[in-house]
Amino acid sequence: MNSIKQPAFIRLMYLVFIIFFTTVVLAEGEKNMTLTLKSPDFVHQGEIPKVFTCDGKDSSPALSWSGLPQNTKSLVLIVDDPDAPDPAKPKMTWVHWLLYNIPPAVAELPRAVTAADLPAGTQQGKNDWKRTGYGGPCPPVGRHRYFHKLYALDIELPDLHEPNKAKLEAAMAGHIMGQAELIGTYQR
């Protein structure tokens, strides 16, 4: 009788191990889904083309993303320059663009997107020119870095009435599920 119970016990333990292992692997895969942000207009750490700067049309580059964490409720995009005004002696981070409540079903923003073309529900904050919308690179001196940061949130934010970056980041605190970054550079 013992010889019959032993193979059944081994098969049962094997089955429990396989179920446990599969569950752990699937859960890890879900956690390790990497949020990515890219642009067809420039590569990470590459030069931002003049058309997207104050020396060109001052229009936004196309951006796309993938790998949103499960249960993402909204996205936030912050574009800023930590090298202002002089990369040799930076004194501030200049904010170029703030978007929030981008719907998670949206996977891209087209090139030269206008307020009217933003995905339904997307709201804007004020950049450091004290206006909404994209303001392209316009460095007074040296080569600056422009950080395009995408955040996946577990909530949809309330209407923040055209917030500045500090107010937007305060509202995001404790709700960030994932983050991706794309850096471009520009020098006049």
C-alpha positions as CSV (number, residue, x, y, z in Angstrom):
1,M,0.0,0.0,0.0
2,N,2.9,2.4,0.8
3,S,4.3,1.8,-2.7
4,I,1.0,3.0,-4.2
5,K,0.8,6.1,-2.0
6,Q,4.4,7.2,-2.6
7,P,4.1,7.8,-6.4
8,A,0.8,9.6,-5.9
9,F,2.4,11.8,-3.3
10,I,5.4,12.6,-5.6
11,R,3.0,13.5,-8.5
12,L,1.0,15.7,-6.1
13,M,4.2,17.5,-4.9
14,Y,5.4,17.9,-8.5
15,L,2.0,19.4,-9.5
16,V,2.1,21.8,-6.5
17,F,5.7,22.8,-7.4
18,I,4.7,23.4,-11.1
19,I,1.7,25.5,-10.1
20,F,3.7,27.5,-7.6
21,F,6.6,28.0,-10.0
22,T,4.3,29.1,-12.9
23,T,2.5,31.6,-10.7
24,V,5.8,33.1,-9.5
25,V,7.2,33.4,-13.0
26,L,4.0,35.0,-14.3
27,A,3.9,37.4,-11.4
28,E,7.6,38.3,-11.9
29,G,7.0,38.8,-15.7
30,E,4.2,41.2,-14.9
31,K,6.4,43.2,-12.4
32,N,9.3,43.3,-14.9
33,M,7.3,44.7,-17.8
34,T,9.4,47.7,-18.6
35,L,7.7,51.0,-19.4
36,T,9.5,52.4,-22.4
37,L,9.4,55.8,-24.1
38,K,10.8,56.5,-27.6
39,S,10.6,58.9,-30.5
40,P,11.1,58.4,-34.2
41,D,12.5,61.9,-34.3
42,F,15.6,61.4,-32.1
43,V,17.3,58.6,-30.3
44,H,18.0,58.4,-26.5
45,Q,20.9,60.8,-25.7
46,G,20.8,62.0,-29.3
47,E,20.5,65.4,-30.9
48,I,16.9,66.8,-31.1
49,P,16.4,68.1,-34.7
50,K,16.2,71.9,-35.1
51,V,12.5,71.7,-36.2
52,F,11.5,70.9,-32.7
53,T,13.3,73.9,-31.2
54,C,12.9,77.6,-31.0
55,D,15.3,77.8,-33.9
56,G,12.8,75.8,-36.0
57,K,9.0,75.4,-35.9
58,D,9.1,74.9,-32.1
59,S,6.8,71.9,-32.5
60,S,6.7,68.8,-30.4
61,P,8.4,65.5,-31.5
62,A,6.4,62.4,-31.9
63,L,6.5,60.2,-28.8
64,S,5.3,56.6,-28.3
65,W,5.4,54.2,-25.3
66,S,4.7,50.7,-24.4
67,G,4.9,48.3,-21.4
68,L,2.4,50.1,-19.1
69,P,2.0,48.5,-15.7
70,Q,-1.2,46.6,-15.2
71,N,-4.0,48.8,-13.7
72,T,-2.5,52.1,-15.0
73,K,-5.3,54.7,-14.7
74,S,-3.5,57.7,-16.3
75,L,-0.2,58.9,-17.7
76,V,1.8,62.1,-17.1
77,L,4.4,63.6,-19.4
78,I,7.0,66.1,-18.1
79,V,9.6,67.5,-20.4
80,D,12.3,69.6,-18.7
81,D,15.9,70.8,-18.9
82,P,18.1,70.5,-15.8
83,D,20.9,72.4,-17.4
84,A,19.4,75.9,-17.4
85,P,20.7,78.4,-18.0
86,D,24.3,77.2,-18.5
87,P,25.2,73.5,-18.4
88,A,28.6,74.4,-16.9
89,K,26.8,76.1,-14.0
90,P,23.1,75.0,-13.9
91,K,20.9,77.0,-11.6
92,M,17.5,75.6,-12.3
93,T,15.4,73.0,-14.2
94,W,13.4,74.7,-17.0
95,V,10.0,73.1,-17.7
96,H,9.1,72.8,-21.3
97,W,5.9,70.7,-21.3
98,L,3.4,69.3,-18.8
99,L,0.6,66.9,-19.8
100,Y,-1.4,64.8,-17.3
101,N,-4.4,62.4,-17.4
102,I,-3.3,61.0,-20.7
103,P,-5.6,57.9,-21.1
104,P,-3.7,54.6,-20.7
105,A,-5.3,53.3,-23.9
106,V,-3.3,55.9,-25.8
107,A,0.2,54.8,-26.9
108,E,1.6,57.8,-28.7
109,L,1.5,61.5,-29.3
110,P,1.9,62.7,-32.9
111,R,4.5,65.1,-34.1
112,A,3.5,68.8,-33.7
113,V,0.5,67.9,-31.5
114,T,-1.7,70.8,-30.7
115,A,-4.0,71.3,-27.7
116,A,-7.0,70.4,-30.0
117,D,-5.2,67.2,-31.0
118,L,-4.4,65.9,-27.5
119,P,-6.2,62.7,-26.6
120,A,-9.6,63.2,-25.0
121,G,-9.3,63.8,-21.2
122,T,-5.7,64.9,-21.4
123,Q,-5.0,68.1,-19.4
124,Q,-2.1,70.5,-19.6
125,G,0.1,72.3,-17.0
126,K,2.0,75.5,-17.4
127,N,5.6,75.4,-18.5
128,D,8.2,77.9,-17.4
129,W,7.1,80.4,-20.1
130,K,3.9,80.6,-18.0
131,R,1.8,79.0,-20.8
132,T,0.4,75.6,-21.7
133,G,1.7,73.6,-24.6
134,Y,5.1,72.5,-25.8
135,G,8.0,74.9,-25.7
136,G,11.0,73.5,-27.5
137,P,14.7,73.6,-26.7
138,C,16.1,77.2,-26.7
139,P,19.3,77.1,-24.8
140,P,21.1,80.4,-24.3
141,V,24.5,78.7,-24.1
142,G,26.0,75.3,-24.4
143,R,24.6,71.8,-25.0
144,H,21.5,71.1,-22.9
145,R,19.8,67.9,-22.0
146,Y,16.0,67.6,-22.4
147,F,14.4,64.9,-20.3
148,H,11.1,63.5,-21.6
149,K,9.6,61.6,-18.5
150,L,6.5,59.5,-18.7
151,Y,4.8,58.3,-15.5
152,A,2.2,55.6,-15.2
153,L,-0.2,56.4,-12.3
154,D,-2.7,54.3,-10.4
155,I,-5.2,57.1,-10.4
156,E,-6.7,59.7,-12.7
157,L,-5.7,63.1,-11.3
158,P,-8.4,65.8,-10.5
159,D,-8.5,69.0,-12.5
160,L,-5.4,70.8,-11.2
161,H,-6.2,74.0,-13.2
162,E,-3.1,74.3,-15.3
163,P,-0.6,73.3,-12.6
164,N,3.1,74.1,-12.6
165,K,5.5,71.1,-12.3
166,A,5.7,71.3,-8.4
167,K,1.9,71.1,-8.1
168,L,1.7,68.3,-10.6
169,E,4.4,66.3,-8.9
170,A,2.8,66.8,-5.5
171,A,-0.5,65.4,-6.9
172,M,1.4,62.4,-8.4
173,A,3.2,61.5,-5.1
174,G,2.4,58.0,-3.9
175,H,0.7,57.1,-7.2
176,I,3.6,56.3,-9.6
177,M,3.5,52.7,-10.8
178,G,6.2,53.1,-13.5
179,Q,8.4,55.6,-15.2
180,A,10.3,55.9,-18.5
181,E,12.7,58.5,-19.7
182,L,14.0,59.7,-23.1
183,I,16.7,62.2,-23.2
184,G,17.6,64.4,-26.1
185,T,20.2,67.1,-26.4
186,Y,20.4,70.5,-28.3
187,Q,22.9,73.2,-28.8
188,R,22.5,76.4,-30.8
